[in-house]
Amino acid sequence: MTGVLYDRERFAHSFFSCSVDGKVKMWDIRIPNSVFTFNEHELDITSLVFINPYYNLVSGSLDKTIKVI
């Protein structure tokens, strides 16, 4: 895992993680498994951020791409 993103106001019970396998996962703290997996990148994801006001999730990777999820 290379990063975690949490926003209490919008996602009270969920958070997002990114990793070296190029995946972004959404987790719910009430259950042990990930809720969604986004296979967006070819290489390590190095950054993860929300863009307001719509809470679009943006990821950046070593594959030299930026993706809006």
Steps between C-alpha positions, in 0.01 A plus 500: 500500500636839401225728632169541679235768449213575739237774511279486806236739365431314177597140579439445872553123492725466195854577393711446190839336461748489213786259445792378292273267301335799327169458682285741699272332752203631693461351847214502749621490861197291596599203281838326454514502117534780248176629351631606157826456313602733220767360267612832362879492465777284359755584774517622862248764602683780679222749576131508573285812557138617495403794280214702648208565483405172329755281676650366182789275591825570314798265499854544373738220407856413405356405160493880438121525495235674707156339521167641618287230657 
